[in-house]
Amino acid sequence: MKSELIVDVTPQEVAIALTEDNRLMEVNREQRGKDTFAVGNIYYGRVKKVMPALNAAFVDVGHEKEAFLHYLDLGSGFLTTQKYVTKLVSDRRRIPEINKIERQPECTKEGQIADYLKVGDTLLVQVTKEPINSKGPRLSAEISITGRNFVLIPFIDKVMVSNKIGRESERGRLKQLVHSIKPHGFGVIVRTVAEDKRVAELDNELRVLVKRWEECVRTLQHKEPVSLISQELGRTIGIIRDIFSPNFENIHVNDKSVYEEIKQYLDLIAPEASKVVKLYSGEQPIFDKFDITRQMKTGLGRTVGFKKGGYLIMDRTEALFSIDVNSGSKKLFEDQEQNAFHFNMLAADEIVHQLRLRDIGGIIVVDFIDMDDKGNQQALYDHMRELMSHDRAKHNVLPLSKFGLMQITRQRVRPAVEMDVMETCPTCMGKGKIQSSIFFTDQIVERIITMVAQYGRGLRLHLHPFVYAYITKGVWNLKRRWALRYGVRVIENQSLGMLETRFFNKKAEELKLPDNDHKECEKQ
């Protein structure tokens, strides 16, 4: 299977698309220059409310909404962590050693949060779920530093090995190895990718993780409450860390600094694979070049088609995500039961793809086409479970109910990917009246003249593919004439609206028209 990562860097955000055999599988977006409260970020927070009825507390970490911390997320070593943090911030001249901190009693599962926290207390917390809709971040007081092969957990002196490593001999080797190289006072979770890795590689990563913890401690010692202590690696690096494998053929990046950042990370975890990172310098938008824009627009709408003419209707509510399966007007078999079973099996493949593509979490209810045969219902359930077994997110799939509904729960750690695939007419702004299309190319020429007068020749003009096709029609077409007369190069851009125009300079920096040049609708 051919896996590729396409990274589109703009001043506002970084968008990361994962493809498998050229099919879009995941899309992630990370805002730039803002407090994102990403999963893995560590904060020095302050307790604002203690809610005994919920057995939870609300903690101020700087987000507009207070973050949620449940008692079960305190972790068994919470009291030891609190004692260490208190000692650390009370004496800013030296850093206490973890292995010399006296171990405190562990928190039991039946305890109450009011026995451990009160309003005004300060504590070290880590984001486990990003803010979603009206909810603030979800927190854990059990701090962990995640790497590619290991997860390092301070104050828990244990070694745990992923259950997905099946060979007992390899599990024993890894456990013995980690016990011999880890510092005293730290716990380690050995991740699945560590299987069959060499000692030197594992030892090197463990040293890096311990160094990151030490940097976090030094930062905490000089910080006041309600502040960021350690920021998780960027979304791009995080995705590479979690999914990178030898099957990765290319990582295409359109930004020099992000390109260097990815190369440096791969030099650390897989030096032989750093050659797969490639800097994209083409004039066509990178998502258009690799067919990402088209797949996003066709795959992220409310209605999504799948093989043989069937389609899904996908709706989000406050409580759950609903998916309705439809066979359309096409009939593959005369027998209704066989027809329904065939379309349901095809729909299951697309549903699993959509859950991953949109990163849908929470409760998902699927309304399959009604089937009476119990064997077909069981076969569909088994097929769905097999497809979901490859999903990295924690999930649970229930059999079909007597109403033909299948319930799925899927771990949600960040907001689902949403994209408005409908376009508003940029000329009339949705009012339903536009100027005659015969004037549109004249308007483009006026804008070109204005931009060339302001910024000079050598500009790049991005147009919708339909408009691009029109101006490239014929031998002596408008595209050639504009290039010769004004020095403007025209590029098609699938992400634009039908009558939208955007100008860029040679450095791919977007240039703005004067405000009075945007006035296109006539008042009626």
N, C-alpha and C positions, 0 to 999 in steps of 0.2 A: 504494500500500500504506500502510495506516494503522499507524504505529508509536507505541507509548506505553510509558512507563517508570513503574512503580509502586514506590514506596519505602516500606517498612514499618519504622519506627524504634521499637525497644523498648530498655529499659535494658540488655539483654544483647547485642543484635546489631542490625545493619542488614541487612535482606533486600531485594534489588532484583530485580524481575521485569520482563522485557522482553516485550512482546506485539506481534504483527504481525497486523493484522486480527482483533484480540481473541483470537488463539491464543497461548498461552504458549510462548515460544521459548527463553528463558534465565532461570535463577535463580541469583543470587549471594548469598552470605551472608558478612558481615564481622563478626567478634567485636568488641565495644567494650570498651575499658579493659584490653586484653591485648596482649602482644607477639605480633603476628601474622606477622612475618617475610614481609611481602607482597612480591610481585614489584616490583622497582624500588627497594626500600629499600637505602640505602648504609651500610655498616658499616666501622669501623676494627677489623680483626680481627688475630688472632695465629695463626701456623701451629703446630698441635699435632702433626701427623704428616706425614711425606713418604713416599709409597708408590711407589717406582720401578717396581714390577711393574704398577701401574695407571697410571703416569705422571700421578699426581695427588697432591694434598695435602688434608688435612683441617684446616679452619680453625675456630677458636673465634670465634663472633660473638654468643655469649650464649644460643644455643638449647641445649636439653638434649642434643640430638644434634649432633655436630660437622658443620659444613657441608662440602660436597664441592666441590673446585676442580680441574678437569682442566687439563692443560698447554695444550690448545688454547683454553681459555677465558682464558688470561692476556692475550691480545691482542698485536698486533704492537708496540704502543707501551708495553709493560709496564715496561721498564727506564727509560724517560723518566718515566713516572708515578711509579715508585719513587723516582727521584732528586728529583722535585718534592716528594713527600710527606716525604721525609727532610729536605729543606731547610726545608720549612714548619714541621715540629714541632721542629726544632732551634733555630729563632730565632722566638720567639713575639711579637716586637715588630713585625715587618713581614711582609707577604705578598708572596712573589716573583711576578713577572709570568710568565705562561705563555710568552709569545713570547721571553722572555730565557733560558729553560731550554735548555741545550745538548741537542740531540737525540742519544739513545743508539741503538746498533744495534738493529734490529728482531728480534723472536723468530722464528726459522724454524719451519716446520711439523714438521720432523723432530727438533726438540730434545727434551731431557729435563728434567723439572721439577726434578730434583735439582741441575741446573746453575744454577737461578735462585732456588730457595727452600730454606731449611733450618729446622729446628725452632726456634721462638722469634722468627722474623722477623715484623714487622708489615707490613700492607699494606691498601690501600683496596679493598674488594670490594663487589659489588652482587648482590642476590638475583635469580636468573633463574627459579628454580622454588621454589615454596613447599614446606614439609615435607609429605611424603605418607606415611601409615602410619608405619612404623618408620624412615623415612629422614629425615635432616636436610635443610636447604635446599641447593639447588645454587647455586653462585656463578660470577661472572665478574669478572675484574680489569680488564676494559675498561669503564670507567664511561660511562654515557650518561644524559642528561636528556631525557625524552620530553615532547613537546608535541603539539598537535593537528596541526600542519602539518610540524613538524620533529622530528628527533632530534639533539640536540647531543652531540658526542663530543670531549672535550678531548684534546689531544696528537696528534691525527691531522688534518693540514691538508689534508683532501680534501672534495669535494662529490659526493655520490652521489644519484641520482634514482630513485625507485621505478620498477620495470619495468612496473607497471600503468598508468603514464602513457605512452600509445602514440604520441602525436603528437610527431614529432621537433622541430618548431618550438617546442612548449611545453616540451619537455625542455631544449632549448637556452636558451630564455628564463629558465627557473627556475635553471638552472646558472649562467648569467651573472649573474643577479640576486643569488643567494646569495653568489657570489664577491665581489660588490661591497659587501655589507652585513655579512658575517660578520667577527668579530674574527680577527686572525692567531693561529694556534696551535690553532684549533678546527676539527673536522670536522663536517659537517652531512649528515644523510640527509633528503632531501625526501620526505615521505609523499604518498600518492596524493591525499589531500584538498586538497593545496596547488594542484592543477591549476586554472588560470585565476584564482587569487587575486590581489588587488591588492598593489602594492608596500608600501603603508603598513601593511596588515594583517600581512604576512609580517615586515616589519621590526620591528613592535611585539612579535610573539611571540618573535622571536629575541632581542630585548633582555630579555624576561622570562626566557627559558631561561638566558641568560648570568648574569642576576642570581641565579637559583636556584643556579647553580654557585658563584658568589662567596659566597653564604650558606653553602653546604656547606663551602667552603674555610675560612671564618672559624670555623665550628663545629669542624672537624677540628683547627685550630691549638691549641685549648684543651681537647681531649679526650685521655683516656688510652686505650690499646688495649682492645679488646673493648667497643665502645660504638657506639650508633646515631648516625650522622652526619646523615643526611637521610632523612625518611620520605616514601614515595610518597604521592601524593594518595589520598584515601579511595577505596574501591572504587566508590562511586557516581559520583564525579567522573571516575575512571579509565574507567568504562564510557561515560559521556557523551562524554569526550574521544575515545574510539576509535570509537564508533558513531553519534554525533550527526549528523543530516542534516536538510535542510529538510523531509523527510517526517515528522519527529517532530511529532505533533499535540499531545500533552500529556505532562507529567511531573507525576505526582501524588505529593505528599509529605505525611506525617501528622505531621511534626515541624517546628516553627518555625525552629530553628537550622539544620537540614539544608536546609530550604527556602531560607533566606537564603544559605547557602553555594553552592547550585546556581545561584541567580539571579546571584550575584556572578561565578561562573565563566562563565556564559553571556553576561553583560555584557562579559566580556573577549574571548571567542572569537566570539560571534555576537550582538551587542546587539539586533538586530531580532527574535531568537527568544526572548528572556528572558520574553516574555509567555506562553509555553507552560507555564511552571512554575506549578503551582496547589497551594495549601495545602489539604489535605483535613481537614475538621473534623467529619465525620459521626460518629455514635455507633457505627455498624456497623464492625467491623474492616475496614481498608482492603483487605486481601487477599480478604475475603468480598465486599465491595462490587464489586470488579472481577473476580470469578470466578477468582481465582488459586488459592485454597485447594482448590476442587473439581478444577481442572485438575492441581494438584500431586498430589493423592491418587489421581486416576485415571491419571496419566501417569508416576508415579515408582515404581510397584510392580514386583514381579518379573514379573508378567504384564501386558502392554500390548496392548490391542486396536487394530485398524486397520480400514479400510473393508471392507465386504462380509463381515464375520464372521471375518476372520483375526486372529491374535494372535501376539505375540512372547514368548518366554521369555528373560529376561535374567539372567545370573549373572556375578558377579565372582569371580575366583580371584587368587592371588598373582601369577601370571604374565601373565594376560590377561583380557579381558572377552569372554564368549561370548554370542551371540544366536542363538536357534533360531526359525526361521520355521515357522508352522503355519497351515493353511488352515481349521482347525476342521471342523465337520460339513457346512458349506455347499459345494455344488458348483455352480460358475457355468457350466461347459461339460462336455459329455459326454466330449470328448477330454481325457485326463489331461495330456498335454503342454501343451495350450493352457490348461488350468485352472491348472497349476503355474506357467506363465509369467505369467499374469495376477496371481496372488496374490504372486509374487515381485516384480513391478513395484510393486504397491501397498505391499508390505513395505519396499521400498527407500526410499520417501518417508518412512515412519514411522521407519526406522532412522536416517536422516540427521537427522531432527528430534530423536530421542532422544540422539544423540551430542552435539548442540548443547545440548539442554535439560539434560542431566546433566553436560555438560562432561567426557565420557569421554575419557581419553587412554591412550597406550601402544598395546598390540597388541589389536586387536578381531578376533575370528573369527566370521563369520556363516555359519550352516548353512542355506542356502536349500533349498527343496523341489527334489528331483532333477529335472533336465531332460536329455533326451538330445540335443535339437536344438542343434547348434553355433551356429546363427544366433540362437537365443533366448538362449543363454549370452552371446554377444557383445553382444546388444542390452541385456541386463540390466547387463553391465559398463559399457557406454557410458552407460546411464541413471544408474548410481550415480556415475560420474565427473562427469557433468554436475551432479547434485545436490550433490556434495561441492565443486564448484568455487566455490560461494558461501560456503563455510565459511572464517572468518577464520583458524582455526588451521592450521598447517602439517600436511599429511597426504599419504598415499600409498595408492593403492588398487590391488590386484593382481587379475588375472582369476580366474575360478572355477577351482579345482583339479579334478582328475579325480574327487575325492570330493564335489564340489559345494560346497566351502568357499571363501569369499572372505575374504582377509586385508586388513585396513586398519590402518595406523598413523596415529596422530593425536597432535599435540603436546600434552604434558601439562605445565602450569605450576603447577597448583594441584589440590588434592584434588577428585575428582568429587563432584557433588551427590548426597547420599543422604538418603532420607526414609523412615522406618518408617511405612508407611501402615496397618499393623495396629494395632488399639487394644486395650489391656488394660482389662478391666472395672475402673473405679475403686472399685467397691464391695467386690468380693471379692479384688481384686489378682491375678486369674488363678487363684484356687483352685477356681473352678467352682461356688461357692455364694454366692448373694446374698440379701438380704432381699427379702421380697415387694414387688412394684412398687406395691402399693396404699398402702404407707407412704412412697413417695418424695416426693410433694408435701407430706406432713406434715413430712418432714425439711427440705425447702426452706424452709417457713414458719419452722421453728425457727431455721434459719441466718439468715433475714431478720431475725427478731426480735433475734437476738444481734448482728448487724452494725449494725442501726439503733440499738440501745442503745449500741453502742460508738462509731459514727461519725456517727449522726444520719440524717435523711431525705435523699432526693435521690440515693440510690445507684443504680448500674447493675448489673443481674444478667445475666450471660451464660450462656445455656443451649444445649445441642445442638438443632439444627433439629427433630428428632423430638419432643423434650420441649416445645420452644417451640410446635409445632403443637398439642400436646395442651392446653397451658394457655391457648391463644387460641381454643379451640373454643367456639362459642356466643356469644350476645350478652352475657350477664352472666358473662364468663369469669374464670378465676383471675388473668389478667394485669391486668384492670381492677380487680378486688377488691384485689389487692396494691398497685396504684398508689394507690388511694384510701386504703387503711388504713395502709400503711407508707411511702408516698412512694417506692416502688421502681419503676424503669423496666426492663422485661425486654427483652433484645436477643438475637437468635439469633446463634450463632457456630459456623461450620462446622468450626473447628479443634479443638473440644472433643470429649471422649469422651461416650458416650451419657448417663451419669449424672453427669457432671462439672458443677460450678458454680463460677463465678468472679465476684467482686464488684469493682467499680471506683467511684471517686468521680467528681465532675464534671470533674476535671482529667485523667481517663483513667488515674489511678494505681491499680494493683491493690492491693486490701486483703486481708489474710490473716485467716482464721478462727483463733480460739484452737485449739491442738493438740487439745484434748479434743473439739472439734466435728467432727474428721475421723474419729472412730472409728465405722465403719459395719458392719464384719463381726463377726458373733458367732462366738466360738470354739465349735467343735462338740465 
